Amino acid sequence: MAGPIASGGRATAAPPGASYGRALGLLASLFFMWGFITVINNTLLPHLRSVFDLNYTQTTLIESVWFIAYFFASIPAAKLIERVGYQKSLVIGLLTMAAGALGMVLAASLPSYGVTLIMLFVIASGITLLQVAANPYVAVIGPSETASSRLNLVQAMNSAGTMLAPLFGAYLILGRSKGGTAATGTVLTEAERLADAQSVILPYVIVAVVLAVLAVVIARFPLPAMGSATSRVAKADRKNHSLWKHRNLVFGVPAIFIYLIAEIGVANLFVNFVSQPEIANLTNEQAGRYLALLWGGMMIGRFAGSAIMQRIRAETVLAVFSIGAFVVMLITVFTTGPIAMWSLILVGLFHSIMFPTIFTLGIKGLGPLTEEGSGLLIMAIAGGALVVVQGWIADAYGLQTSFLLTAACELYILFYAVWGAKVTAPLPDPVAETTH
């Protein structure tokens, strides 16, 4: 796989001691935006469920299409980065997302379930391009020992976006629709569904404009190159090494895949779950506001995790958080009322450090194989597509029971933290050597 860290073979290596503070600050805005746009789906899904009269399987299929994009777009994204460079690829990714957001306006105007799926795929493909470049970039520009701490810190901005998105969606989508403000179980007329479909137009116009402005800013910003000489050496060295000798990567890819099933399942079904009479008996709009607390917990957890990992090994922190997530998911499944709702909110705190920590543990010790390993880990985000399995379980056995799948996912993360993340056959990291 082409390297997401390289600058297309045309940039010069960054000088030793170069400061990446401003670049990281700008990249943090990208983390914010893709988190924001991804989590708009959490309020969009119950909205579309009402507009198109979907069951849980059809509803979660919308999110599955979103994450299938990670599988199909990861390799083309990495190749694009190698061909046109890091900075141009970021601009292309942002403009792709903006085009998809404008496409959502078309989907709402028709309205069309099929066009909605296509446009969400386009937006997710743009996000994939940003992910393939930005995550490994942040991970390798400092000491490898603090990579998890650094990526957790920047990912906290992603969580800030995910925390604000439910409020944005609840107000501009659910709050402006009949289905979003009516009591659970209310049957809408055809005219009401058509009117509700139009409520997504304004939010996605706003999103498209912001993405276009950010693309212009990125295009004009002097981002530091990440060393073309390093990439050429890496390509020669790769022939003598195998990814499959690195246990932390081999078990890290399924860890990312499985974690995404857990995170996306909780987020996408949260509104429907807490709206149930036996849980909190809320309207979808009210439940959307509580969803912001779940994502707020992820933001707090990442800031805290970044500080904790300065003193405690990342593997240990990951193990403790996975145990906490498993416990609160069992409480969610086997209780009712406010206890079930607040336990589901609390899982956001425990999920917070999982993705960035698994990612940095997965590429640890890969040396010249870091680029390929990073690409595989980003591709594993496609695990979010299997949220449709939880939708099927919810239809067959009940929404509350479906969260047992989430609990099972937490156990694999615990296994990875305790055993799977151990580094085997570590290789020297030439990238780190050029950036100190």
C-alpha distance (Angstrom), angle and dihedral (degrees) to the residues before:
residue distance angle dihedral
M1 . . .
A2 3.77 . .
G3 3.74 115.2 .
P4 3.79 118.8 -97.7
I5 3.78 91.5 -160.3
A6 3.79 98.4 56.8
S7 3.77 122.5 92.4
G8 3.76 97.0 -135.8
G9 3.79 95.7 -82.9
R10 3.80 92.8 -78.0
A11 3.81 103.4 89.8
T12 3.76 126.8 82.0
A13 3.77 123.7 -121.2
A14 3.77 116.3 -88.7
P15 3.81 113.4 -104.8
P16 3.82 117.4 -107.0
G17 3.77 112.2 -88.6
A18 3.80 94.0 20.4
S19 3.78 114.0 160.3
Y20 3.80 117.0 -120.2
G21 3.80 95.8 178.5
R22 3.81 97.0 109.0
A23 3.80 92.0 42.8
L24 3.80 91.1 51.3
G25 3.78 89.8 49.4
L26 3.80 90.7 54.7
L27 3.79 92.1 44.4
A28 3.79 87.9 52.4
S29 3.81 87.4 63.6
L30 3.81 88.8 57.2
F31 3.80 90.4 51.2
F32 3.80 87.8 50.6
M33 3.81 94.1 50.8
W34 3.77 98.6 47.0
G35 3.79 90.2 46.6
F36 3.80 90.0 49.4
I37 3.80 94.3 49.0
T38 3.80 94.1 44.1
V39 3.79 93.1 53.0
I40 3.79 94.2 47.2
N41 3.81 80.7 76.3
N42 3.80 89.4 67.5
T43 3.81 90.0 66.5
L44 3.79 93.4 31.6
L45 3.82 92.9 59.2
P46 3.83 98.4 59.5
H47 3.81 86.8 42.9
L48 3.82 92.7 53.9
R49 3.80 90.2 42.6
S50 3.80 87.3 61.2
V51 3.83 96.8 40.3
F52 3.81 95.7 49.0
D53 3.85 97.2 28.4
L54 3.82 93.1 -122.4
N55 3.80 130.2 176.2
Y56 3.82 120.2 -131.5
T57 3.81 92.8 -92.8
Q58 3.81 92.4 53.6
T59 3.80 91.0 44.0
T60 3.80 94.9 52.3
L61 3.82 89.7 44.1
I62 3.81 86.1 70.6
E63 3.79 89.9 61.2
S64 3.80 91.1 42.2
V65 3.81 89.6 59.8
W66 3.81 87.9 51.7
F67 3.80 92.9 56.3
I68 3.80 95.7 38.8
A69 3.81 83.3 68.4
Y70 3.82 89.0 67.0
F71 3.80 90.0 58.7
F72 3.80 95.9 48.5
A73 3.81 98.6 35.6
S74 3.83 102.1 44.5
I75 3.82 98.4 80.1
P76 3.83 94.8 41.5
A77 3.81 88.0 47.3
A78 3.80 92.6 53.8
K79 3.81 91.3 47.2
L80 3.79 90.7 49.5
I81 3.80 90.6 52.4
E82 3.80 90.1 52.6
R83 3.82 91.9 49.0
V84 3.83 103.2 43.5
G85 3.78 102.7 17.8
Y86 3.77 137.8 -111.2
Q87 3.80 99.6 -74.4
K88 3.82 97.7 46.4
S89 3.79 89.5 47.2
L90 3.80 91.1 56.0
V91 3.80 89.6 52.0
I92 3.82 91.4 48.5
G93 3.80 90.2 49.1
L94 3.80 92.7 52.2
L95 3.81 92.9 46.9
T96 3.82 90.3 48.5
M97 3.80 89.3 53.7
A98 3.82 90.5 47.9
A99 3.82 90.5 51.9
G100 3.79 90.7 50.9
A101 3.81 91.0 49.1
L102 3.81 90.1 53.8
G103 3.81 87.5 47.6
M104 3.81 88.2 58.5
V105 3.81 86.9 60.7
L106 3.82 88.0 57.8
A107 3.81 91.3 47.1
A108 3.80 90.7 52.4
S109 3.79 92.9 47.2
L110 3.82 94.2 55.4
P111 3.15 92.0 28.3
S112 3.82 104.5 -131.5
Y113 3.81 132.0 166.6
G114 3.84 90.0 -162.0
V115 3.81 95.4 51.1
T116 3.80 88.8 47.0
L117 3.81 90.2 57.1
I118 3.81 92.0 48.7
M119 3.80 94.4 49.4
L120 3.79 93.4 47.3
F121 3.82 87.3 52.5
V122 3.82 89.3 53.6
I123 3.82 92.7 50.1
A124 3.81 91.5 47.5
S125 3.82 91.0 50.0
G126 3.80 89.3 56.7
I127 3.81 90.6 49.1
T128 3.82 89.6 49.9
L129 3.80 89.8 58.0
L130 3.81 90.3 52.2
Q131 3.81 91.7 46.8
V132 3.80 95.2 49.5
A133 3.80 90.0 54.7
A134 3.80 106.1 33.5
N135 3.82 104.0 45.1
P136 3.82 98.1 56.1
Y137 3.82 90.3 38.0
V138 3.80 90.9 60.5
A139 3.80 92.0 42.0
V140 3.82 97.5 55.1
I141 3.82 104.5 39.2
G142 3.79 94.4 82.4
P143 3.81 140.9 30.1
S144 3.81 112.4 -42.0
E145 3.81 90.5 -132.3
T146 3.81 91.4 65.8
A147 3.82 97.6 37.0
S148 3.82 92.5 107.6
S149 3.80 91.1 49.0
R150 3.81 92.0 48.2
L151 3.79 95.5 47.9
N152 3.81 91.4 45.6
L153 3.80 88.9 53.6
V154 3.82 93.9 52.0
Q155 3.81 91.3 40.8
A156 3.80 86.9 57.9
M157 3.79 85.7 73.2
N158 3.79 87.4 54.0
S159 3.80 87.0 54.9
A160 3.79 90.9 49.4
G161 3.80 86.6 59.1
T162 3.78 92.2 47.2
M163 3.81 90.5 49.9
L164 3.81 94.5 52.4
A165 3.82 96.2 41.1
P166 3.84 96.0 72.4
L167 3.82 90.1 52.9
F168 3.81 90.0 48.8
G169 3.82 91.3 47.1
A170 3.78 94.7 42.8
Y171 3.80 91.9 52.6
L172 3.81 101.9 37.8
I173 3.82 100.5 31.7
L174 3.80 112.5 21.1
G175 3.81 95.2 27.7
R176 3.81 91.8 53.5
S177 3.81 96.1 47.3
K178 3.79 133.3 78.8
G179 3.80 92.1 -133.8
G180 3.79 92.1 52.1
T181 3.80 96.0 52.1
A182 3.82 100.1 36.1
A183 3.79 124.2 93.6
T184 3.80 117.5 -89.7
G185 3.81 111.3 -82.1
T186 3.81 96.2 25.8
V187 3.82 111.2 148.5
L188 3.81 113.1 -136.7
T189 3.78 125.7 -145.9
E190 3.81 120.3 -122.4
A191 3.82 90.6 -104.8
E192 3.81 91.6 51.3
R193 3.82 91.5 50.7
L194 3.80 91.1 50.8
A195 3.80 90.8 49.9
D196 3.82 90.9 47.4
A197 3.81 91.4 52.6
Q198 3.82 89.6 60.6
S199 3.81 92.3 58.8
V200 3.82 92.8 81.4
I201 3.82 93.6 60.4
L202 3.82 98.2 82.6
P203 3.84 96.2 45.1
Y204 3.81 93.2 51.5
V205 3.81 93.3 45.4
I206 3.80 88.0 55.1
V207 3.81 91.1 47.8
A208 3.83 92.2 49.3
V209 3.81 92.2 51.8
V210 3.82 93.3 49.0
L211 3.83 91.6 48.8
A212 3.81 91.7 50.1
V213 3.81 91.6 50.8
L214 3.81 91.3 48.1
A215 3.83 89.8 50.5
V216 3.81 89.7 56.0
V217 3.82 91.2 49.2
I218 3.82 92.6 49.3
A219 3.82 91.2 47.4
R220 3.81 91.5 55.5
F221 3.84 97.8 40.3
P222 3.85 118.7 101.1
L223 3.80 98.1 -125.1
P224 3.84 113.1 -172.9
A225 3.81 116.8 -111.6
M226 3.78 118.6 -118.2
G227 3.77 100.0 -135.9
S228 3.79 121.3 -81.4
A229 3.81 90.7 -159.9
T230 3.77 89.3 60.5
S231 3.79 91.0 53.7
R232 3.81 92.7 51.8
V233 3.80 91.5 51.5
A234 3.80 90.2 46.7
K235 3.81 92.3 53.8
A236 3.80 90.3 55.2
D237 3.79 93.6 45.2
R238 3.80 94.8 48.5
K239 3.79 92.1 72.4
N240 3.81 90.1 68.2
H241 3.80 96.9 49.3
S242 3.79 139.0 63.6
L243 3.80 127.9 -146.5
W244 3.79 89.8 -147.8
K245 3.83 92.1 69.4
H246 3.81 90.3 67.0
R247 3.79 109.9 85.5
N248 3.81 93.7 -171.5
L249 3.82 90.4 60.1
V250 3.82 97.0 39.1
F251 3.80 91.2 55.0
G252 3.81 93.4 31.4
V253 3.81 94.6 65.3
P254 3.84 93.2 59.2
A255 3.82 88.6 40.7
I256 3.82 90.3 60.7
F257 3.81 90.2 42.7
I258 3.81 93.3 51.2
Y259 3.80 94.6 41.3
L260 3.81 90.2 56.3
I261 3.81 90.0 54.7
A262 3.81 88.0 56.4
E263 3.80 98.1 43.5
I264 3.80 96.8 44.3
G265 3.80 94.3 42.3
V266 3.79 91.6 55.3
A267 3.80 95.0 44.1
N268 3.80 97.2 45.1
L269 3.80 97.1 46.6
F270 3.81 96.6 37.4
V271 3.82 96.3 94.0
N272 3.80 93.5 47.5
F273 3.81 91.5 45.1
V274 3.80 99.7 51.1
S275 3.82 91.2 41.2
Q276 3.80 90.6 65.7
P277 3.83 115.3 109.2
E278 3.81 93.1 -123.4
I279 3.82 92.6 52.3
A280 3.83 112.9 38.9
N281 3.82 103.6 -37.2
L282 3.81 94.0 -137.2
T283 3.79 133.3 153.0
N284 3.80 115.8 -109.7
E285 3.81 89.9 -106.4
Q286 3.82 91.9 54.3
A287 3.80 92.1 45.1
G288 3.82 89.5 51.6
R289 3.80 89.2 61.3
Y290 3.81 91.2 53.7
L291 3.79 88.6 50.4
A292 3.80 87.1 66.3
L293 3.83 87.4 64.4
L294 3.81 90.9 56.7
W295 3.81 91.3 53.7
G296 3.79 90.7 40.7
G297 3.79 87.7 58.6
M298 3.80 88.5 55.3
M299 3.80 90.9 53.2
I300 3.81 92.8 49.4
G301 3.80 90.7 45.6
R302 3.80 92.6 53.2
F303 3.79 94.1 49.9
A304 3.81 89.5 47.4
G305 3.79 92.4 43.3
S306 3.79 91.5 52.1
A307 3.81 90.0 55.9
I308 3.82 94.9 42.0
M309 3.81 92.7 51.5
Q310 3.78 90.2 58.9
R311 3.81 85.7 72.7
I312 3.80 107.8 19.1
R313 3.80 127.1 54.9
A314 3.81 113.9 -98.3
E315 3.81 91.6 -127.8
T316 3.81 91.5 57.4
V317 3.81 93.3 48.6
L318 3.82 90.4 48.5
A319 3.81 91.4 51.6
V320 3.81 93.3 50.9
F321 3.81 93.0 47.5
S322 3.82 92.5 48.6
I323 3.81 90.8 53.5
G324 3.80 89.9 50.1
A325 3.81 91.1 50.0
F326 3.82 91.5 50.2
V327 3.81 92.4 51.6
V328 3.81 96.2 49.1
M329 3.82 91.5 47.1
L330 3.81 90.4 55.5
I331 3.82 88.6 50.6
T332 3.82 88.8 51.1
V333 3.81 92.4 52.5
F334 3.79 99.2 44.0
T335 3.83 102.8 39.1
T336 3.81 135.3 57.0
G337 3.80 138.4 -152.2
P338 3.82 124.2 31.1
I339 3.82 92.2 -21.3
A340 3.81 91.3 63.0
M341 3.79 91.9 45.8
W342 3.80 95.8 48.8
S343 3.79 93.2 44.7
L344 3.81 89.1 55.0
I345 3.81 89.5 49.4
L346 3.81 89.7 50.3
V347 3.81 92.9 57.3
G348 3.81 87.0 73.1
L349 3.81 89.3 67.9
F350 3.81 91.5 52.3
H351 3.81 94.2 44.0
S352 3.80 91.2 50.9
I353 3.80 101.4 92.5
M354 3.79 98.1 32.0
F355 3.81 103.8 91.4
P356 3.83 99.1 43.2
T357 3.81 92.1 40.7
I358 3.81 94.9 48.9
F359 3.81 89.4 45.8
T360 3.79 95.4 53.3
L361 3.82 92.9 41.9
G362 3.80 88.5 49.6
I363 3.83 94.9 56.9
K364 3.80 95.5 38.4
G365 3.79 112.7 123.9
L366 3.82 95.0 6.5
G367 3.83 94.1 118.8
P368 3.82 108.4 175.6
L369 3.82 89.2 8.1
T370 3.81 92.8 61.5
E371 3.80 93.0 101.9
E372 3.81 95.7 54.3
G373 3.79 91.5 42.6
S374 3.79 91.5 51.5
G375 3.80 91.0 51.3
L376 3.81 92.2 51.6
L377 3.80 91.9 49.5
I378 3.81 91.8 50.8
M379 3.80 90.1 47.6
A380 3.82 87.9 54.8
I381 3.82 88.6 66.3
A382 3.82 82.0 83.5
G383 3.81 84.2 83.4
G384 3.78 85.8 87.9
A385 3.82 86.5 73.3
L386 3.80 89.4 71.4
V387 3.79 89.6 69.0
V388 3.82 81.9 97.9
V389 3.82 86.0 73.4
Q390 3.80 89.2 61.1
G391 3.79 88.5 48.0
W392 3.81 89.5 54.8
I393 3.83 91.0 48.3
A394 3.81 89.4 49.8
D395 3.81 91.3 52.6
A396 3.80 93.1 45.8
Y397 3.81 103.3 38.1
G398 3.80 107.7 11.4
L399 3.80 135.7 -79.0
Q400 3.80 95.0 -97.7
T401 3.80 93.1 50.6
S402 3.80 90.4 52.0
F403 3.81 90.1 71.0
L404 3.81 88.9 72.8
L405 3.80 84.1 80.3
T406 3.80 88.4 60.1
A407 3.80 91.1 50.5
A408 3.81 90.4 52.6
C409 3.81 90.1 52.0
E410 3.81 90.4 55.9
L411 3.80 89.9 58.3
Y412 3.80 91.9 58.7
I413 3.81 90.0 51.5
L414 3.80 88.1 53.3
F415 3.81 89.8 51.4
Y416 3.80 90.3 51.0
A417 3.80 93.2 49.6
V418 3.80 93.7 48.7
W419 3.81 100.5 40.8
G420 3.80 116.8 -10.6
A421 3.82 95.9 63.0
K422 3.80 94.7 59.8
V423 3.80 109.4 121.4
T424 3.80 116.1 -120.8
A425 3.83 126.2 -170.9
P426 3.84 94.6 -0.1
L427 3.81 116.7 -155.5
P428 3.81 128.3 -150.5
D429 3.80 113.8 -95.0
P430 3.80 110.2 -129.5
V431 3.80 91.5 179.2
A432 3.79 92.0 61.3
E433 3.81 90.4 48.0
T434 3.81 91.6 58.0
T435 3.79 94.5 49.5
H436 3.81 101.1 52.4
